[in-house]
Amino acid sequence: QGQLVESGGGLVQPGGSLRLSCAASGIIFSRQIMGWYRQAPGKQRDLVARITSGGSTTYANSAEGRFTISRDNAKSTVYLQMNSLKPEDTAVYFCNAERTWYDAELWGQGTQVTVSS
């Protein structure tokens, strides 16, 4: 029943900024650990950032200091603010809701982020 829908991807120049959004439905969002992953062509899908229901965050080394994950429980939405973007940030970005004892893991459909001049 749960669903995640990403938005906000697009084409940006190096050094630019972008904010991704992930709208959740059909889950108890306020209790959910949420994450952003990305997958570049020919590469594995890697964790970019993660946020717990209590607001604790984890970042990949490549994202630390440039990206910020946040959540708005009233809107059942998780965000990824991306600043100082680099070409190596180019990937499809996926929203994820971790498995709980009462709900299965969920993935969004992905949103393309391309960083190029």
matplotlib code that plots the C-alpha trace (Angstrom):
import matplotlib.pyplot as plt

x = [0.0, 2.9, 4.3, 7.2, 7.4, 10.5, 10.7, 13.1, 15.7, 17.1, 20.1, 22.3, 25.7, 28.7, 28.5, 24.8, 22.1, 19.1, 16.5, 15.0, 11.7, 10.2, 6.5, 5.3, 1.9, 0.4, 3.0, 3.4, 5.9, 6.8, 8.1, 10.0, 13.7, 14.2, 17.1, 18.4, 20.4, 21.9, 23.1, 25.3, 25.6, 27.6, 27.8, 26.1, 23.4, 24.9, 23.6, 23.8, 22.0, 19.8, 17.6, 15.9, 12.5, 14.4, 16.3, 19.7, 21.5, 24.1, 26.0, 28.2, 31.7, 31.1, 28.0, 29.1, 29.3, 27.4, 24.2, 21.5, 18.7, 15.7, 12.1, 8.7, 6.5, 3.4, 3.8, 5.1, 8.1, 11.8, 14.2, 17.7, 19.3, 22.3, 24.7, 28.1, 27.1, 29.9, 29.7, 30.4, 27.0, 25.3, 23.0, 19.5, 18.5, 16.1, 14.1, 13.9, 11.9, 13.6, 11.8, 10.0, 8.4, 5.1, 6.0, 8.1, 10.9, 9.9, 11.6, 10.6, 10.9, 14.0, 14.7, 17.6, 20.2, 22.6, 25.5, 27.1, 28.3]
y = [0.0, 2.4, 4.6, 7.0, 9.6, 11.6, 14.9, 17.8, 16.3, 18.0, 19.5, 21.9, 23.4, 22.5, 24.5, 24.8, 23.6, 21.4, 20.2, 16.7, 15.8, 12.5, 12.3, 9.3, 7.8, 4.7, 4.5, 5.8, 8.4, 9.9, 6.5, 5.7, 5.7, 7.4, 7.6, 8.9, 6.6, 7.2, 5.1, 6.3, 4.4, 1.2, 1.8, 0.2, 1.9, 3.7, 5.4, 9.2, 10.2, 8.7, 10.2, 8.4, 9.2, 11.1, 13.2, 11.6, 11.8, 9.9, 11.0, 9.4, 10.9, 12.4, 14.2, 15.3, 19.1, 19.7, 17.8, 18.0, 15.5, 16.7, 15.6, 17.3, 14.9, 17.1, 16.7, 13.1, 14.3, 13.9, 16.3, 16.3, 19.7, 19.5, 22.3, 22.8, 20.1, 18.3, 16.3, 13.1, 13.7, 12.8, 9.8, 8.6, 9.4, 7.1, 7.6, 4.7, 3.8, 1.1, -2.1, -2.2, -5.1, -3.9, -2.6, -3.8, -1.7, 0.8, 2.5, 5.4, 5.4, 7.6, 11.1, 12.0, 14.5, 15.6, 18.0, 19.4, 22.7]
z = [0.0, 0.6, -2.1, -2.5, -5.3, -5.9, -7.6, -8.1, -10.3, -13.4, -15.2, -13.2, -13.7, -11.5, -8.3, -8.5, -6.1, -6.3, -3.8, -4.2, -2.6, -1.7, -0.9, 1.0, 1.3, 2.9, 5.6, 9.2, 8.0, 11.4, 12.5, 9.4, 8.7, 5.4, 3.0, -0.3, -2.6, -6.0, -8.9, -11.7, -15.0, -14.5, -10.7, -7.7, -5.8, -2.8, 0.2, 0.0, 3.2, 5.9, 8.6, 11.5, 13.0, 15.7, 13.2, 13.4, 10.1, 8.2, 5.1, 2.6, 2.6, -0.8, 0.4, 3.8, 4.0, 0.7, 1.1, 3.8, 4.4, 6.3, 6.8, 7.3, 9.1, 8.7, 4.9, 5.0, 2.9, 3.0, 1.3, 0.0, -0.4, -2.6, -2.8, -4.6, -7.1, -9.0, -12.2, -10.2, -8.4, -11.7, -11.0, -10.6, -7.0, -5.2, -2.1, 0.4, 3.4, 5.5, 6.4, 9.8, 11.6, 10.3, 6.8, 3.9, 2.5, -0.1, -3.1, -5.2, -9.0, -9.0, -10.3, -12.6, -11.5, -14.1, -13.3, -16.4, -17.9]

ax = plt.figure().add_subplot(projection="3d")
ax.plot(x, y, z, "-o")
ax.set_aspect("equal")
plt.show()
